[in-house]
Amino acid sequence: ETGSEDIDILPNGLAFISSGLKYPGLKSFAPDKPGEIFLMDLNEDNPRAVELRISRGFDLASFNPHGISTYVD
């Protein structure tokens, strides 16, 4: 809704998107909302970003993603 910070697309067409960067001097459209990671399947006819659920125990309140990358083994 307010844009992404970064995207990494795997060879199989899955895209991981980071969103919610908060940085001094950078306007935040949702200052009280933690960062998020989305998944989009670019192979679909009408791809849409789906928010990934983050595991319990992770400090979501301070999650401030800046960039994203993947490692394929």
Sequence and secondary structure as in RCSB ss.txt:
>XXXX:A:sequence
ETGSEDIDILPNGLAFISSGLKYPGLKSFAPDKPGEIFLMDLNEDNPRAVELRISRGFDLASFNPHGISTYVD
>XXXX:A:secstr
    SEEEE TTSEEEEEE    TTS  SSTTS  EEEEEETTSSS   EE    TTS GGG           
